[in-house]
Amino acid sequence: MNKNHCTVPSQVIGEIIGLILALGFSIYLAPTLPFVTSTYQLWLPIGIASAIISAVSRIVGHVMYIWPVKPLSQIIAHAVTLYSIWQLKTIFPFDFGLVGYDQLNSILQFTLLVALFGTAVAALVNFIKLITLHK
């Protein structure tokens, strides 16, 4: 039994609310921003799939708090997030020069690299937990 069983419903509800907000922002608000280019539509299906797969895998990890489901669900979420961030960096559907802030393009590219690195480290930590810890 999950020793944090009282927090599972709130974690699942939080994942669902986060997914709804992320999808709403990605589909309806982001394309209207003045610095988002038409190439955003190339990344949007990847972003939507990533958000859904990550949320579902994290929800499974919250609900089925047994070994090895939790670390596996986190590794899946991290892998999907890595792919999505990499595609976002590759496609880069932003042009802050359109709003007079050219330097933000470089800053965002660097920030995406930091996000890739951080997500990769988190995935590696969960992988190490998976292969070294046995409950």
N, C-alpha and C positions, 0 to 999 in steps of 0.2 A: 504494500500500500504506500502511496505517496505520503511522505511525512509532511509535505506542504499541501495536503489535500484541500484545505480551506482556501488556498490562493488559486487553485486551478481554474475555477469558473471566472474569476476576475482576469486571469492571464489570457484565457480563451476569448473573453469578451474584448479585452484590450487588443488582441491580435486582429479580431474581426473589425473593430472600429478603425484600427490603423490601416487595414487593407482597404476599407471603404474610402477613407480619407485619401489614401495614396492614389487609388484608382480615380477618384473624383478629380483630384488635382491634376494628375497626369493626362486625363482625357479631356477635361473641360477647361481648366484654368491655364495650364502651362502653354498650350498652343497659342493663347491670346497675348502672351507676354511679348513685348516689342523686341527682345533680344533672341527669341527662339526662331530658328530658321525652318524652312520647309523640310529639311532633312530630319527633323524631329519625328516625322511620320514613319521614317525607317526604323527608328529606335522604339517607338511606342509599343508595337506588339511584343518586343523583347521585354520591355519594362513591365507590361501588364502580366505576361507569363511569369516573369521573375517574382513579382509581388504575390501572385496567387500561389505559386509553388512554394515560395518561402513561408508564407503565412500558413498554408496547409501543413507543411512539414513541422513548423514550430508548434502548431496546435496539436499535432499528433504527439510531439515530444512532451507537451504539457499534460495531455490526457493520459498517455501511456508512459508513465514515469517508471519504467522498468529498464533494466540493463538489457541490451545495449541500445534501446530505442531512442533515449534522450540524446546521447552524443551523435548517433547516426542522423537524427532529424536535424540537429544543429549543423552537421557537416554538409548535409544536402542544402540547407538554407544558405550556408556560406558559399558553396560551390555555385549555386544559381546567382547569388549576389555578385560573386566575382565575374561571372560571365556578363551579367547585365552592366556592371560598371565598366568592364573592358570595352564592351560594345558602345557604351555611352562615350567613352574616351575616344574610341576609334571614329565613330560617326560625328561626334562633337557638334550637336545641332544648335550651337549658341554662337552669337556674334554680338558681343557687348559693344563693338564699334558702332553698331546701329543706334546705341543710346549714349555714345560719347565716352565710353569707358573701355578702350582697347586693352588696357593692361589687365582687366579682369579675365580675359581669355586665357592668358598665361597662368594667372592665379588659380583659375578653375581647373585647368589641365593638371597643375601640380597637386591640387586638392584631390582630384580623382586618383592620382598616383598614390597619395597617402591613404586614401580609402581602400584602394586595391591592396596595399601592403598590410594595413590593419586587418582587413577581412581575411587575407591569406594567413596571417599570424593566428587569428582566432580559429580558423579551420584547422591549422596545424596543431594548436593546443587541444582541440576536441579530438583530433585523430590520435594524438599521444594518449589522451585520457582513455580513448576507446581500446587501444592496444595494451595499455599498462595497468589500468585499474579494473579490477574484477569485483563485482559486488555479490 
